Amino acid sequence: MSPLEWLLEGTWVIYGTPILVREVVGNGFGLGSAVLGMRRVTWAWPVGMIGNALLFTVFVGGIFDKPQEHDLWGQAARQIFFFAVSAYGWWRWRRSQAAGGAADGGAITPRWANAKELRQLIVAAAVMMVVFVYALDWLGSWGPVPDAWILTGSILATYGMARGYVEFWWIWIGVDAVGVPLLLRAEYYPSAVLYLVYGVFCVAGFFTWWAAERRLGGAERPGDVRAADDQVSHV
């Protein structure tokens, strides 16, 4: 078996449960992306996109007949949305960094979302939840309501990270709190374990970004995300 075949088709049996190699590897890329994101390194985005591509094939395992019987269409769709929003985040952070980045060397300067932005996030969350619950139920997702919350929260958190909002860590914590029991029941054990790790990691990430926001004082340089937006709006 070639390395590529091993990655795409290989399984490990742990305590009698088959686990896909690509589920473990995909989640590993996801964790690497989270670490880089906490440090505000632009490479967080392409690293995460590799993990998204691998995990998409995992959560529609029924199509590939490998090995879990429960398809989590929300989790699969989450990877597609992740990939798309990550492309936006990658472009945004690269643009910010090319213009000078944050004062401490990070790609962006963390900041709190303003009242208007928070209202937009709340409205978007409500609309997406309604749409996704119906869509996932129609697709036959194993748990449409929690699946829809995970999908909604993941999209908003990734968007918030791209925008540099400190609050995006809170959204991730909410996603992890729902995701762990759902994934355990569906027997996606590596993903469930990683969600637990993410939960702890997100608490650390929040305090790291909060400290950076306080230290930098919301100062805008030409490379800051918000400053770059202002420049574009005046062109």
C-alpha positions as CSV (number, residue, x, y, z in Angstrom):
1,M,0.0,0.0,0.0
2,S,1.4,3.4,-1.1
3,P,1.5,6.3,1.4
4,L,-1.4,8.0,-0.4
5,E,-3.5,4.8,-0.3
6,W,-2.7,4.4,3.4
7,L,-3.8,8.0,4.0
8,L,-7.1,7.6,2.1
9,E,-8.0,4.0,2.8
10,G,-6.1,3.0,5.9
11,T,-7.7,2.2,9.2
12,W,-6.5,1.6,12.8
13,V,-8.5,-0.7,15.1
14,I,-8.5,0.7,18.7
15,Y,-10.4,-1.3,21.3
16,G,-12.3,-3.1,18.5
17,T,-13.3,0.2,16.8
18,P,-12.1,0.9,13.3
19,I,-10.8,4.5,12.9
20,L,-9.8,6.1,9.6
21,V,-6.3,7.3,9.3
22,R,-7.5,10.3,7.4
23,E,-9.8,11.3,10.3
24,V,-6.8,11.4,12.7
25,V,-4.5,13.2,10.1
26,G,-7.3,15.6,9.2
27,N,-7.9,16.5,12.8
28,G,-4.1,16.9,13.3
29,F,-4.1,19.5,10.6
30,G,-7.0,21.2,12.3
31,L,-5.2,21.4,15.6
32,G,-2.1,22.7,13.8
33,S,-4.3,25.4,12.2
34,A,-5.7,26.4,15.6
35,V,-2.2,26.7,17.1
36,L,-1.1,28.9,14.3
37,G,-4.3,30.9,14.5
38,M,-3.8,31.6,18.2
39,R,-0.4,33.0,17.3
40,R,-1.9,35.0,14.4
41,V,0.2,33.3,11.8
42,T,-1.2,33.4,8.2
43,W,-0.2,29.8,7.5
44,A,-3.1,28.8,9.9
45,W,-5.5,29.1,6.9
46,P,-3.9,26.8,4.3
47,V,-3.0,24.2,7.0
48,G,-6.6,24.2,8.1
49,M,-7.8,23.8,4.5
50,I,-5.9,20.6,4.1
51,G,-7.6,19.2,7.1
52,N,-11.0,20.3,5.8
53,A,-10.5,18.4,2.6
54,L,-9.6,15.2,4.5
55,L,-12.4,15.5,7.1
56,F,-15.1,16.1,4.4
57,T,-14.5,12.5,3.2
58,V,-14.7,11.2,6.8
59,F,-18.1,12.7,7.7
60,V,-19.8,11.3,4.6
61,G,-18.4,7.8,5.3
62,G,-21.6,6.1,4.3
63,I,-20.9,7.1,0.7
64,F,-17.5,5.6,0.9
65,D,-18.6,2.7,3.0
66,K,-15.9,3.6,5.6
67,P,-16.5,2.8,8.5
68,Q,-19.1,4.7,10.5
69,E,-22.7,4.1,9.6
70,H,-23.9,7.6,10.6
71,D,-23.5,10.4,8.1
72,L,-23.1,13.8,9.7
73,W,-24.0,16.1,6.7
74,G,-23.6,19.2,8.9
75,Q,-20.1,18.2,9.8
76,A,-19.4,17.5,6.1
77,A,-20.9,20.8,4.9
78,R,-18.9,22.4,7.7
79,Q,-15.7,21.4,5.9
80,I,-16.9,23.0,2.7
81,F,-17.8,26.2,4.4
82,F,-14.5,26.1,6.3
83,F,-12.6,25.8,3.1
84,A,-14.4,28.7,1.5
85,V,-14.2,31.0,4.6
86,S,-10.6,30.0,5.1
87,A,-9.8,31.1,1.6
88,Y,-11.2,34.5,2.5
89,G,-9.3,34.5,5.8
90,W,-6.1,33.6,4.1
91,W,-6.5,36.5,1.6
92,R,-7.5,38.9,4.4
93,W,-4.6,38.1,6.7
94,R,-2.1,38.1,3.8
95,R,-3.3,41.5,2.7
96,S,-3.0,42.8,6.3
97,Q,0.4,41.3,6.7
98,A,1.7,42.7,3.4
99,A,0.6,46.2,4.6
100,G,2.6,45.9,7.8
101,G,0.5,43.6,10.1
102,A,0.1,44.1,13.8
103,A,2.5,46.1,16.0
104,D,3.7,42.9,17.7
105,G,4.4,41.0,14.5
106,G,1.1,39.1,14.2
107,A,-0.8,39.1,10.9
108,I,-3.7,41.1,12.5
109,T,-4.5,43.1,15.6
110,P,-7.2,41.4,17.7
111,R,-10.2,43.6,18.6
112,W,-13.7,43.3,20.0
113,A,-16.5,43.3,17.6
114,N,-18.6,46.5,17.8
115,A,-22.3,46.7,18.4
116,K,-23.2,46.7,14.7
117,E,-21.0,43.7,14.0
118,L,-22.5,41.7,17.0
119,R,-26.0,42.4,15.8
120,Q,-25.0,41.1,12.3
121,L,-23.5,37.9,13.9
122,I,-26.7,37.3,15.9
123,V,-29.0,37.7,12.9
124,A,-26.8,35.5,10.8
125,A,-26.7,32.8,13.4
126,A,-30.5,32.8,13.7
127,V,-31.1,32.6,9.9
128,M,-28.4,29.9,9.4
129,M,-29.8,27.8,12.2
130,V,-33.3,27.7,10.7
131,V,-32.0,27.0,7.2
132,F,-29.5,24.4,8.3
133,V,-31.9,22.5,10.6
134,Y,-34.4,22.0,7.7
135,A,-31.7,21.3,5.2
136,L,-29.9,18.7,7.3
137,D,-33.1,17.0,8.3
138,W,-34.0,16.7,4.7
139,L,-30.6,15.2,3.9
140,G,-31.1,12.7,6.6
141,S,-28.4,13.9,9.0
142,W,-28.2,11.8,12.1
143,G,-28.6,14.8,14.5
144,P,-29.9,17.8,12.5
145,V,-30.3,20.3,15.4
146,P,-26.9,19.9,17.0
147,D,-25.3,19.4,13.6
148,A,-26.9,22.7,12.5
149,W,-25.5,24.5,15.6
150,I,-22.0,23.1,15.0
151,L,-22.2,24.2,11.3
152,T,-23.5,27.6,12.2
153,G,-21.1,28.3,15.0
154,S,-18.1,27.0,12.9
155,I,-18.9,29.4,10.1
156,L,-19.3,32.4,12.4
157,A,-16.2,31.5,14.4
158,T,-14.1,31.1,11.3
159,Y,-15.4,34.4,9.9
160,G,-14.7,36.1,13.3
161,M,-11.2,34.8,13.2
162,A,-10.7,36.2,9.7
163,R,-12.0,39.6,10.9
164,G,-9.8,39.5,14.0
165,Y,-12.7,39.4,16.6
166,V,-11.7,38.3,20.1
167,E,-15.2,36.9,20.5
168,F,-14.6,34.1,18.0
169,W,-13.0,32.0,20.7
170,W,-16.3,32.1,22.6
171,I,-18.2,30.7,19.6
172,W,-15.7,27.9,19.3
173,I,-16.2,26.9,22.9
174,G,-20.0,26.7,22.3
175,V,-19.4,24.5,19.2
176,D,-17.1,22.2,21.2
177,A,-19.6,21.8,24.0
178,V,-22.2,20.5,21.5
179,G,-19.8,18.7,19.3
180,V,-18.2,16.3,21.8
181,P,-21.4,14.4,22.8
182,L,-22.7,14.3,19.2
183,L,-19.5,12.9,17.8
184,L,-19.2,10.3,20.6
185,R,-22.7,9.1,19.9
186,A,-21.9,8.9,16.2
187,E,-18.7,7.0,17.0
188,Y,-16.3,9.6,15.5
189,Y,-13.9,9.1,18.4
190,P,-10.8,11.0,17.1
191,S,-12.9,14.0,16.2
192,A,-14.6,13.9,19.6
193,V,-11.3,13.7,21.5
194,L,-10.0,16.6,19.4
195,Y,-13.1,18.7,20.2
196,L,-12.3,18.2,23.9
197,V,-8.7,19.4,23.2
198,Y,-10.1,22.3,21.2
199,G,-12.3,23.3,24.1
200,V,-9.4,23.7,26.5
201,F,-7.3,25.2,23.7
202,C,-10.0,27.8,22.9
203,V,-10.0,29.0,26.5
204,A,-6.2,29.6,26.2
205,G,-6.7,31.2,22.8
206,F,-9.3,33.6,24.1
207,F,-7.0,34.8,26.9
208,T,-4.0,35.0,24.5
209,W,-6.0,37.2,22.0
210,W,-7.5,39.2,24.8
211,A,-4.1,40.0,26.2
212,A,-2.9,41.0,22.8
213,E,-5.9,43.3,22.3
214,R,-5.2,44.9,25.7
215,R,-1.5,45.2,25.1
216,L,-1.8,46.7,21.6
217,G,-4.6,49.0,22.8
218,G,-6.6,48.6,19.6
219,A,-4.0,50.6,17.8
220,E,-4.4,50.5,14.1
221,R,-1.5,50.3,11.7
222,P,-1.8,50.3,7.9
223,G,-1.8,46.5,8.0
224,D,-4.6,46.1,10.5
225,V,-7.7,44.4,9.2
226,R,-10.0,47.3,10.1
227,A,-7.6,49.9,8.8
228,A,-7.3,48.0,5.5
229,D,-11.1,47.9,5.2
230,D,-11.2,51.7,5.7
231,Q,-8.7,52.2,3.0
232,V,-10.7,50.1,0.5
233,S,-14.0,51.9,1.4
234,H,-12.4,55.3,0.6
235,V,-11.0,54.2,-2.8
